[in-house]
Amino acid sequence: MHGAGRPIVSDSWIDACGRSGSFVDPVDHLLMDTTAQKKFGFDMRTSYERAQHQLLLTGLHVFFTPGMLAAESDKGTNIHNLVGHAGGVVETQLPESVSGKDAKLSTQWLLIANEKDIKREQKWSKRKVASKLPFHGRTMLIDSIMQQSLDRKHGVLFTT
């Protein structure tokens, strides 16, 4: 899995391993999808190398709003797995003291909301979260994992 720092290789890797009699470096045999790379703005080789150095979400607690999970066809199972493979920890509850004024929490937490129902998500967040914390969308999370680059200023849906 790409986001977990594991290579997705082409058939040429199997052939190369067979010829050498041992496993060869997969970097020269990464399966490239130029259409997806162009569409989502990433380079497979660069993303793989970044993930090899450190998984993107290492040290981050990721919280999905109830509205976000309800919108997922599998109620969040796949997106939870994706976060875990990318090094993040999925949290099912927010800590009591989540506040944008707490620098430690605001840098260690990534809050993901349903980007298709922002008004409802804002209403929910005002009841549950102290001010000044940004909520991002699912698209930002998945794009970041593909690109192996997290820009918290990108993809902000709203701030509480």
FENMOSUL-V883204 format. One record per residue. N is the residue number from 0. RES is the residue in three letters. PSI is psi in whole degrees, -180 to 180 (NA if undefined). D_CENTER is the distance of its C-alpha to the mean C-alpha in Angstrom with 1 decimal. Layout:
[[N	RES	PSI	D_CENTER] [N	RES	PSI	D_CENTER]]
This chain:
[[0	MET	128	12.6] [1	HIS	-50	11.2] [2	GLY	-19	7.8] [3	ALA	6	10.2] [4	GLY	15	12.7] [5	ARG	134	15.0] [6	PRO	146	16.9] [7	ILE	110	17.5] [8	VAL	160	21.1] [9	SER	174	24.0] [10	ASP	-25	27.4] [11	SER	-27	28.8] [12	TRP	-43	27.1] [13	ILE	-45	29.1] [14	ASP	-44	32.2] [15	ALA	-39	31.8] [16	CYS	-42	31.4] [17	GLY	-43	34.5] [18	ARG	-37	36.5] [19	SER	-17	35.7] [20	GLY	9	36.1] [21	SER	173	32.9] [22	PHE	137	29.2] [23	VAL	164	28.5] [24	ASP	123	25.6] [25	PRO	-15	23.0] [26	VAL	-32	22.0] [27	ASP	-2	25.0] [28	HIS	20	24.2] [29	LEU	139	20.5] [30	LEU	119	20.4] [31	MET	138	20.0] [32	ASP	87	19.1] [33	THR	-33	20.6] [34	THR	-49	20.3] [35	ALA	-40	16.5] [36	GLN	-41	16.2] [37	LYS	-45	18.6] [38	LYS	-42	17.1] [39	PHE	2	13.5] [40	GLY	49	14.9] [41	PHE	163	13.8] [42	ASP	121	16.1] [43	MET	-45	15.4] [44	ARG	-47	17.6] [45	THR	-45	16.1] [46	SER	-43	12.5] [47	TYR	-45	14.1] [48	GLU	-38	16.2] [49	ARG	-44	13.6] [50	ALA	-32	11.8] [51	GLN	-35	15.4] [52	HIS	-49	16.1] [53	GLN	135	13.2] [54	LEU	139	9.9] [55	LEU	-42	7.4] [56	LEU	14	6.8] [57	THR	128	10.5] [58	GLY	-1	12.6] [59	LEU	142	10.3] [60	HIS	126	11.2] [61	VAL	126	9.1] [62	PHE	131	11.6] [63	PHE	131	11.9] [64	THR	156	15.2] [65	PRO	-36	17.8] [66	GLY	-36	18.0] [67	MET	-47	14.4] [68	LEU	-38	14.9] [69	ALA	-30	18.4] [70	ALA	-17	17.2] [71	GLU	136	15.3] [72	SER	-27	17.9] [73	ASP	16	17.2] [74	LYS	25	16.8] [75	GLY	-2	13.2] [76	THR	-50	13.8] [77	ASN	-42	11.5] [78	ILE	-34	8.4] [79	HIS	-45	9.6] [80	ASN	-42	10.1] [81	LEU	-46	6.8] [82	VAL	-45	5.6] [83	GLY	-43	9.0] [84	HIS	-27	9.1] [85	ALA	8	6.6] [86	GLY	-2	9.0] [87	GLY	167	8.1] [88	VAL	121	10.9] [89	VAL	127	11.0] [90	GLU	138	14.0] [91	THR	-10	16.4] [92	GLN	149	18.5] [93	LEU	146	18.4] [94	PRO	155	20.7] [95	GLU	-33	24.1] [96	SER	23	23.9] [97	VAL	118	20.6] [98	SER	142	21.9] [99	GLY	-18	21.0] [100	LYS	-18	24.1] [101	ASP	99	22.8] [102	ALA	-37	21.1] [103	LYS	-48	19.8] [104	LEU	-40	18.0] [105	SER	-22	16.7] [106	THR	-19	15.0] [107	GLN	-7	13.8] [108	TRP	142	12.4] [109	LEU	118	9.6] [110	LEU	125	11.3] [111	ILE	127	10.1] [112	ALA	167	13.2] [113	ASN	109	14.7] [114	GLU	-9	15.1] [115	LYS	-4	18.1] [116	ASP	60	20.1] [117	ILE	-41	19.7] [118	LYS	-44	23.2] [119	ARG	-40	22.9] [120	GLU	-39	19.6] [121	GLN	-42	21.5] [122	LYS	-46	24.4] [123	TRP	-46	22.5] [124	SER	-34	20.9] [125	LYS	-29	24.3] [126	ARG	-26	25.7] [127	LYS	-21	23.0] [128	VAL	135	21.6] [129	ALA	169	23.7] [130	SER	161	23.7] [131	LYS	24	21.7] [132	LEU	132	18.1] [133	PRO	144	15.7] [134	PHE	133	13.7] [135	HIS	168	10.9] [136	GLY	167	10.4] [137	ARG	-40	8.3] [138	THR	-44	8.9] [139	MET	-42	7.6] [140	LEU	-49	4.0] [141	ILE	-42	4.8] [142	ASP	-43	7.1] [143	SER	-41	5.5] [144	ILE	-41	4.2] [145	MET	-42	7.7] [146	GLN	-16	9.3] [147	GLN	44	8.3] [148	SER	124	9.2] [149	LEU	114	8.2] [150	ASP	104	11.1] [151	ARG	-14	11.6] [152	LYS	-18	14.6] [153	HIS	137	12.9] [154	GLY	21	12.3] [155	VAL	123	14.1] [156	LEU	-43	15.8] [157	PHE	164	18.3] [158	THR	136	19.3] [159	THR	NA	21.3]]
